[in-house]
Every structure is written in structure tokens, then in C-alpha cells.
């Protein structure tokens, strides 16, 4: 039964890792990032829900008259 030759694995893994690192560095270096991001002022919008427009009374079971 022949043995698996692993003598080139280190070179293959090292060169693949180095190539991926260089490619990612080149890709990241080409992107343009804003130098000074500005904050946007946001206004809070209020929405009137139907139950805020109407007067509703909630009856608790203890406050109801006895039957």
C-alpha cells in the first residue's frame, strides 16, 4: 500500500495563504472610505393610533357589579 506524500503540503498551504492575504489586502486598499462621517439629525415622528384618538374605558373584573 503506497504512502501519501505530504512533503509539498506545507508549501501549498503557505503559498495559498500568502496569495489570499495579498488579494484581500489589494481589495481592501482599493475601497474608498469617508474621511469624516457626519451625523444626521433624525426627527422623531409621532403617529396617532386609533386608541389614542378615542376615549376608551377598560373595565377591571373586580370593579364590575356583582351578578
Secondary structure, 3 states (H helix, E strand, C coil): CCCCCCCCHHHHHHHHHHHHHHHHHHHHHHCCCCCCCCCCCCCCCCCCCHHHHCCCCCCCCCCCCCC
